[in-house]
Amino acid sequence: MPNESFAAPMPWWTLARGDGPVFATAIHDGHAVRSALADRLALNDAGRLREEDPFTGNAVLDAPNHFIAHRSRFEVDLNRPLDTAVYQTPEQCWGLKVWRRPLTGDEVEQSRDYHRRVYAELGRTIDQLAEDFPTFVVLDVHSYNHRRVGRDAPPTPVEHAPDINIGTFSMPRERWAHVVDPYLAFLSDYDFAGRRLSVAENLAFQGKGEWTRFVHDRHPRQGCAIAFEFKKFFMDEWTGAPDPAELDAMRRLVRDSVTFLTDLVGSRHP
């Protein structure tokens, strides 16, 4: 289930380190907001949850190397550059009013400090992977809405909203074709609870977030960061209610993705 809104004390993140060259992350899974900002929120729990990526943390749990953020993107968005990571106007976040009154400079800097600390931790982790492996893969797991018009309105057509969207914008695509192309084929052929999912590259999203950019800038020759978006077919995006069977299948898919990608790139440095 998603994190409680203001649970205290709440860990900042969960980081697990294990064997292998694949690092699965869920940087938008969090729903918590630090207590000092709780009474400042204008946006209610349901409104925040709709734009967060609930259950993506559950999806990455079986990856030996994984990271799950527990703070909400509405406190600080880890997939944006530091200077725009704290939403301060509706124009920065889908027209939503997040705060009852503007944040002070000190409040913004406290939120940005979380961003800095997360990226310091993530940087150390991928540096270690680069020391151990000639190539490593970051699977940057997110989710997205496809019923924005309303709960009972028709969903976005699959031609524009695939079940899985792979974003590769921030990578030199030709360099990583030997990873991305087989992985796309793997996903398209995967038995997901008795069905095949629709899979597309750079259709609903292009993978332009800060985290994949950071990986490719820091380790341009070794790090292949794939932005992975599940359409929210696994939950009611208006109520937040999940389908447990779909969550189990998502977790198996990420687990099997880690195995597939490890077999593809997994040799250690001699």
JOCORKA-V188217 format. One record per residue. N is the residue number from 1. RES is the residue in one small letter. OMEGA is omega in degrees with one decimal (999 if undefined). BURIAL is # if it has 16 or more other C-alpha atoms within 10 Angstrom, else .. D_FIRST is the distance of its C-alpha to the first C-alpha in Angstrom with 1 decimal. Layout:
n & res & omega & burial & d_first
N & RES & OMEGA & BURIAL & D_FIRST
N & RES & OMEGA & BURIAL & D_FIRST
This chain:
n & res & omega & burial & d_first
1 & m & 177.8 & . & 0.0
2 & p & 176.7 & # & 3.8
3 & n & 173.3 & # & 6.5
4 & e & -171.0 & . & 8.7
5 & s & -170.9 & # & 11.7
6 & f & -179.9 & # & 14.4
7 & a & -179.1 & . & 13.4
8 & a & -5.0 & . & 16.6
9 & p & 179.5 & . & 17.5
10 & m & 175.1 & . & 14.8
11 & p & 177.9 & . & 15.7
12 & w & 179.4 & # & 17.0
13 & w & 171.5 & . & 15.7
14 & t & 177.0 & . & 15.3
15 & l & 175.1 & . & 18.3
16 & a & 177.2 & . & 19.3
17 & r & 178.8 & . & 22.9
18 & g & -178.2 & . & 24.4
19 & d & 171.5 & . & 27.0
20 & g & -174.0 & # & 27.6
21 & p & -177.2 & # & 28.1
22 & v & -177.8 & # & 24.7
23 & f & -179.8 & # & 22.2
24 & a & -175.0 & # & 18.8
25 & t & 176.5 & # & 17.1
26 & a & -170.7 & # & 14.0
27 & i & 177.9 & # & 15.7
28 & h & 180.0 & # & 13.9
29 & d & -169.4 & # & 10.2
30 & g & 176.3 & # & 10.6
31 & h & -176.3 & # & 10.4
32 & a & 173.4 & # & 12.6
33 & v & -177.1 & # & 16.2
34 & r & -170.4 & # & 18.9
35 & s & -178.4 & . & 20.3
36 & a & -179.7 & . & 23.7
37 & l & -171.7 & . & 22.5
38 & a & -175.8 & . & 20.2
39 & d & 178.9 & . & 23.1
40 & r & -175.0 & . & 24.3
41 & l & 170.7 & # & 21.6
42 & a & -177.8 & . & 23.0
43 & l & -178.1 & . & 20.0
44 & n & -176.5 & . & 17.5
45 & d & -176.8 & . & 13.7
46 & a & 178.3 & . & 13.7
47 & g & 177.3 & . & 16.3
48 & r & -176.6 & # & 14.7
49 & l & -177.9 & # & 11.4
50 & r & -178.2 & # & 13.8
51 & e & 173.2 & # & 15.5
52 & e & -178.0 & # & 12.8
53 & d & -177.2 & # & 11.3
54 & p & 176.2 & # & 7.5
55 & f & 173.6 & # & 6.6
56 & t & 174.6 & # & 10.1
57 & g & 175.7 & # & 9.5
58 & n & -177.1 & # & 8.4
59 & a & -175.0 & # & 11.5
60 & v & -170.3 & # & 13.8
61 & l & -177.0 & # & 13.2
62 & d & 174.6 & # & 16.3
63 & a & -179.8 & # & 18.6
64 & p & 173.7 & # & 20.9
65 & n & 177.2 & # & 21.0
66 & h & 179.7 & # & 17.8
67 & f & 177.8 & # & 16.7
68 & i & 176.7 & # & 13.4
69 & a & -179.1 & # & 14.1
70 & h & 175.1 & # & 12.2
71 & r & -179.5 & # & 14.5
72 & s & 173.4 & # & 14.3
73 & r & 179.5 & # & 16.9
74 & f & 167.7 & # & 18.3
75 & e & 175.2 & # & 19.5
76 & v & -176.3 & # & 20.8
77 & d & -177.0 & # & 20.4
78 & l & 179.6 & # & 20.7
79 & n & 173.5 & # & 21.9
80 & r & 175.8 & # & 24.9
81 & p & -174.2 & # & 28.1
82 & l & -173.3 & # & 28.3
83 & d & 178.0 & . & 30.7
84 & t & -173.5 & . & 28.5
85 & a & 179.0 & # & 25.0
86 & v & 179.3 & # & 24.8
87 & y & -179.9 & # & 24.8
88 & q & 177.2 & # & 27.7
89 & t & 178.4 & . & 28.9
90 & p & -178.6 & . & 27.5
91 & e & -179.2 & . & 29.4
92 & q & -174.8 & . & 27.2
93 & c & 170.2 & . & 23.9
94 & w & 178.6 & . & 24.4
95 & g & -177.6 & . & 26.6
96 & l & 173.1 & . & 23.9
97 & k & -174.8 & # & 25.2
98 & v & -170.5 & # & 22.8
99 & w & 177.7 & # & 25.0
100 & r & 175.3 & . & 27.2
101 & r & -174.7 & . & 30.0
102 & p & 175.2 & . & 30.5
103 & l & 174.0 & . & 29.2
104 & t & 177.2 & . & 32.0
105 & g & 178.7 & . & 33.0
106 & d & 179.5 & . & 31.8
107 & e & 177.1 & . & 28.3
108 & v & -179.1 & # & 28.2
109 & e & 175.8 & . & 29.5
110 & q & 177.2 & . & 27.0
111 & s & 178.6 & # & 24.2
112 & r & 179.2 & # & 26.3
113 & d & 174.7 & . & 26.7
114 & y & 177.1 & # & 23.0
115 & h & 179.8 & # & 23.7
116 & r & -177.4 & . & 26.8
117 & r & 176.9 & . & 25.3
118 & v & -177.2 & # & 22.5
119 & y & 172.9 & # & 25.2
120 & a & 179.6 & . & 27.5
121 & e & 178.4 & . & 25.0
122 & l & 177.7 & # & 24.3
123 & g & 177.3 & # & 28.0
124 & r & -177.8 & . & 28.8
125 & t & -179.2 & # & 26.4
126 & i & 173.2 & # & 28.0
127 & d & 177.5 & . & 31.4
128 & q & 176.5 & . & 31.0
129 & l & 178.9 & # & 30.0
130 & a & 176.0 & # & 33.1
131 & e & -173.5 & . & 35.2
132 & d & -171.0 & # & 34.1
133 & f & 174.4 & # & 34.1
134 & p & 177.9 & # & 36.4
135 & t & 171.9 & # & 33.5
136 & f & -178.0 & # & 29.8
137 & v & 169.3 & # & 27.0
138 & v & 175.1 & # & 24.0
139 & l & -171.7 & # & 21.3
140 & d & -167.5 & # & 19.7
141 & v & 178.4 & # & 16.5
142 & h & 172.7 & # & 15.6
143 & s & -178.3 & # & 14.9
144 & y & -177.3 & # & 17.0
145 & n & 176.0 & # & 17.7
146 & h & 175.5 & # & 20.4
147 & r & -174.2 & # & 20.7
148 & r & -177.6 & . & 21.8
149 & v & -179.9 & . & 24.7
150 & g & -175.0 & . & 22.6
151 & r & -175.6 & . & 20.3
152 & d & 178.4 & . & 23.4
153 & a & 177.7 & . & 25.4
154 & p & 177.2 & . & 26.1
155 & p & 172.6 & . & 23.8
156 & t & -179.0 & . & 25.3
157 & p & -176.5 & . & 27.7
158 & v & 178.0 & . & 26.6
159 & e & 178.9 & . & 29.8
160 & h & -175.2 & . & 28.0
161 & a & 179.9 & # & 24.4
162 & p & 177.3 & # & 24.1
163 & d & 176.2 & # & 21.0
164 & i & 175.7 & # & 21.3
165 & n & 177.3 & # & 23.2
166 & i & 178.6 & # & 24.7
167 & g & -175.6 & # & 26.1
168 & t & -172.5 & # & 29.2
169 & f & -170.0 & # & 31.0
170 & s & -179.5 & # & 31.1
171 & m & 166.7 & # & 32.5
172 & p & -167.1 & . & 36.1
173 & r & -178.0 & . & 35.3
174 & e & 178.9 & . & 38.5
175 & r & -173.4 & . & 37.9
176 & w & 178.7 & # & 34.6
177 & a & -178.1 & . & 35.5
178 & h & 174.1 & . & 35.8
179 & v & -172.1 & # & 32.1
180 & v & -176.2 & # & 30.7
181 & d & 175.4 & . & 33.0
182 & p & -179.9 & . & 32.2
183 & y & 175.3 & # & 28.5
184 & l & 178.2 & # & 28.7
185 & a & 176.9 & . & 30.7
186 & f & -178.6 & . & 28.2
187 & l & -178.8 & # & 25.3
188 & s & -177.1 & # & 27.6
189 & d & -172.6 & . & 28.7
190 & y & 176.3 & # & 25.4
191 & d & -177.4 & . & 24.6
192 & f & 179.3 & # & 21.1
193 & a & 175.2 & . & 20.5
194 & g & 178.3 & . & 24.2
195 & r & 173.4 & . & 24.6
196 & r & 178.4 & . & 25.5
197 & l & 171.5 & # & 23.5
198 & s & -174.6 & # & 25.5
199 & v & 178.5 & # & 25.8
200 & a & 177.2 & # & 27.6
201 & e & 173.8 & # & 28.6
202 & n & 179.0 & . & 28.8
203 & l & 178.6 & # & 28.5
204 & a & 178.5 & # & 25.5
205 & f & -176.2 & # & 25.2
206 & q & -178.9 & # & 27.7
207 & g & -177.4 & # & 25.8
208 & k & -176.0 & # & 27.6
209 & g & -175.5 & # & 25.0
210 & e & -174.2 & # & 26.0
211 & w & 178.0 & # & 24.2
212 & t & 177.1 & # & 26.0
213 & r & 179.8 & # & 29.2
214 & f & 179.7 & # & 29.0
215 & v & -176.3 & # & 28.8
216 & h & 176.5 & # & 31.7
217 & d & -175.1 & . & 33.8
218 & r & -179.2 & . & 33.3
219 & h & -172.2 & # & 34.0
220 & p & -177.6 & . & 35.6
221 & r & -175.8 & . & 37.2
222 & q & -171.6 & # & 34.5
223 & g & 175.7 & # & 31.1
224 & c & -177.1 & # & 29.7
225 & a & -176.2 & # & 26.5
226 & i & 174.6 & # & 25.0
227 & a & -171.5 & # & 22.7
228 & f & -178.2 & # & 20.3
229 & e & 166.6 & # & 18.7
230 & f & 165.2 & # & 16.7
231 & k & -175.9 & # & 17.4
232 & k & 173.0 & # & 14.5
233 & f & -174.5 & # & 15.8
234 & f & -177.0 & # & 12.5
235 & m & 168.4 & # & 11.1
236 & d & -173.4 & . & 13.1
237 & e & 178.2 & # & 13.5
238 & w & 179.2 & # & 15.1
239 & t & -176.1 & . & 12.7
240 & g & -177.0 & # & 9.3
241 & a & -178.7 & . & 9.0
242 & p & 169.2 & # & 8.2
243 & d & -174.3 & . & 10.9
244 & p & -179.9 & . & 10.0
245 & a & 178.2 & . & 13.5
246 & e & 177.0 & . & 13.3
247 & l & 178.2 & # & 10.3
248 & d & -180.0 & . & 12.6
249 & a & 175.6 & # & 15.5
250 & m & -178.5 & # & 14.1
251 & r & 177.4 & # & 13.6
252 & r & -179.6 & # & 17.1
253 & l & 178.7 & # & 18.6
254 & v & 177.3 & # & 17.7
255 & r & -179.2 & # & 19.0
256 & d & 174.3 & # & 22.1
257 & s & 178.9 & # & 22.6
258 & v & 178.3 & # & 22.8
259 & t & -179.3 & . & 25.4
260 & f & -177.8 & # & 27.3
261 & l & 176.3 & # & 27.5
262 & t & 177.6 & # & 28.5
263 & d & -176.8 & . & 31.2
264 & l & -171.8 & . & 32.3
265 & v & -159.7 & # & 32.7
266 & g & -179.3 & # & 32.2
267 & s & 177.9 & . & 35.6
268 & r & 169.9 & . & 35.9
269 & h & 176.6 & . & 38.8
270 & p & 999 & . & 41.9
